[in-house]
Amino acid sequence: MIRKILKFFLGLWLASLALTLLYRWVPVPFTPLMCIRLLEGPQEGQVYRWNRDWVPLEQISPKLIQAAVATEDQHFMEHHGFDFEALQKAYKRNQKGNKRILGGSTISQQTAKNVFLWPARNYLRKALEAYFTLTIELLWSKRRIMEVYLNCIEMGPGIYGAEAASQTYFNESAANLSKGQAALIVAAFPNPRQRNPGKPSPYMRRRASKIQRLMQQIGPVHLDQ
């Protein structure tokens, strides 16, 4: 019995490695969140749609990459999946009851969660997120992590990835996004189903202005191959 259990978990581990290796080169066709959203259907007052176009990183504006790093994970190129300094700051803010400005999850963690896991808050999900984060950091390059991240992340109701968001909100390809447009797209995080970069609220405009200042501070992001 114990041997069967061990074989079962070994099989799961090998399958996870095989899938992670496959996604090192192959576009991710869908994610658990996409499936969940399909089953949920459109929110009240929204029209059902599915909009997603995978594009290589070369066809995504460096300004969007810069905006994502500036806002979500300024140490993206330096850490190995986890930014413990950011986690500590986020924990202290939560203890004080302050509003969230910058989260503790890295882009690598968000990518692992988006691609392999379901949205939930429990110890099992967090443990699996840590495992997949370490795995993609080991098997993928930073460039690939960013490419998958910007092609899979939810950017609106039924909208996934940079190209779909760019076309929907600005009638523009992701390659040609301006600094202001990139900042507005990222300003919709972490609630893209309620925030519209194409029709930004005063709050979103203020947030986008702050993101542009952060972009100026960190400068261009140079990803490895």
N, C-alpha and C positions, 0 to 999 in steps of 0.2 A: 504493500500500500504506500509506504513512504517513498519507495523507488518510483512508483507511478506519479506521485505528486511532484517529486523532483524533476522527472522527465517532462511533466506538464509545464512547470515554471521555466525549465530550460528551453522548451519549445517556444514559449512566449518571449523569452529574452532574445533568442535567435531571430524570431520573426520581427521583433522591434528593431534589431540591428539591420536586418535585411531591408526593411521599409525605410529606415533612416538613410541607408546607403543609396537606395533607389532614388530618394528625393534629393540626393546630392546632385543628381544630373537631370532628373525628370521633373517637369512641372507638377506641382501638387494639384490633382484633379478636383478635390473637394476636401472640406474639413468637417469635423463633427459639428461645429457651430452652424455651418451652412445647412447641414441636414436638419438640425434642430429648428432653425428659422423657417425652413420649408414646411416642417410639420406644424409649426405655430401659426403660419399664415401671416397675412399683413396685419399691422396694428390698426386700431380704429381710426378711420379717416384717411388711411393710406391705401394706395393702389398696389396690388401685388406685382412684383417684378423680380427678375433675376438678372443682374448685370455684373459680369465679370470677364475680363480679358487679360490673360497672362501675357506679360511682356518681359523681355530680358532687362536686366538692370541698366544696360546701355541706353534703353529707351525710356528711362525714368529720369526726370530732371535732377541734377545734383542738388538743386535747391530744396527739393522735397526730402532727400536723404539728410541734408544738413538740418532741416527743420525737425525731422524726426529725432535725430541724435541730440540736438540742442534741447528738445523738450522732454523726450522719454528716457534718454540714456547717454549722458555726456561722456561717460567713461567706456563707451561701447568698444572702442578699439584697444582698450587697456586691460579690461577684466577678462576672466575666463568663464563667463556665464552669470556671475553674481557680483553685484556692487554692494559690498557689506556696509560701506559708508552711507550709501543712499538708504539702505534698509534700516540702519540705525536712526537716521534722521526722520524717516517716515514713521518709525515706531514712536519716537519722541513727540512728533506732531500729533499722532493719534492719542497719545497719553494726555496731551494738553487739550485735546478736543478741537484742534485747529482744522480749518478746511484744507483739503488735499490740494497742493500746488504741483508738486512733482512726486510721482509714485516711486516705490522702492523696487519694482520689477524692472529688470533690464529688457532690452529688445530681444535678447536671446531667450529669456524666460517667456516673454509674450509670444515669440515664435513657436516655442515648444508647446505652449498651451494651445495656441490657435490651430496648429497643424495636427497634433496627436490626441488632444484631450477635450473634455467637455467642460462647460462653465459651471463651476461649483466651488464652494468654500469648505473643504474638509481636509483632514490630514492625509488621506489616501491620494486625493488629487494633487496636493502640494508635494507629496513624496514623488509621485510620478512626474510632476513638472520638473522637479530637481533632477531626476534621472534623465529625462529627455533633454533638458538644458545641457547637462554635462556631455551627453551623447552627441548632440549636434555641434557643440563647441569642439569636440574631439574629431568628428568626421567631416564637418563642413568648414569652409573658410568663412571669415567675417563677411566677405562679399556675398557668398551664397545665403548666409543667414539674413542679410539685409534684403536680398532679392526675394526670398520666400516671404519675409515679413511684409514687404510692401505690395506683394501680390495676393496675400491671403487675408490681411486684416480687414475687418468690417469697417466700412466707411460711410454707411448710411443704410436705410431700409432696403435690403436686397442688393446692396452695392458692396462689392468686394474688390479690393486692390486699387492701386494708384491709377491705372488706365481708366477703369470704369468710373472712378470718382472724378477724374479730370474731365472726361467726356460729359458726365452727367451735370456737374456743377458749373463748368466753365466752357463747355463745347470746345475743348482743347485737348490735345494729346498730352500724356504725362511727360513726354520729352520736352514740351515747350512751356511748362508751368513757370510763371514768374515767381519771384520771391514772395510777393504778397499772397498769391494764390496758394503756394505751398504752405505758407504760414496759416492760412485760413483752413485748409484741409486738416492740418495737424491740430488746430484749435478746436476742432470738433471732438477730439479725443478727451475723455474716455466715454463719451456718450454720443456717438455718431448718429444714432437713430432719432435723436431729439434735436440735433444741431445741424443746420444746413449751411455749408460753406458758401453756397451760391447766393443765399439770402441771409447774410450774417446779422445776428443781433448786436446791439451795442456791446454786450459782454464779449461776444466772439471777436469783435473788432479790437477791443482792448487787449484781449488775450493774444490775438494775432500780432499786434504791435509789440507786445512783450516777447513773443517768440522770435520776431525779426531782430530784436535787440540781442537775444541770446544767440541767434545765428551769427550775428556780427562778432560777438565775443569769441565763439569757438572757431570761426573761420571754416574753410572748406574741409570736407571729410574725405580722406584718402583711404579707400578700401583696398585690401590685399586681393590678389587674384585667386 
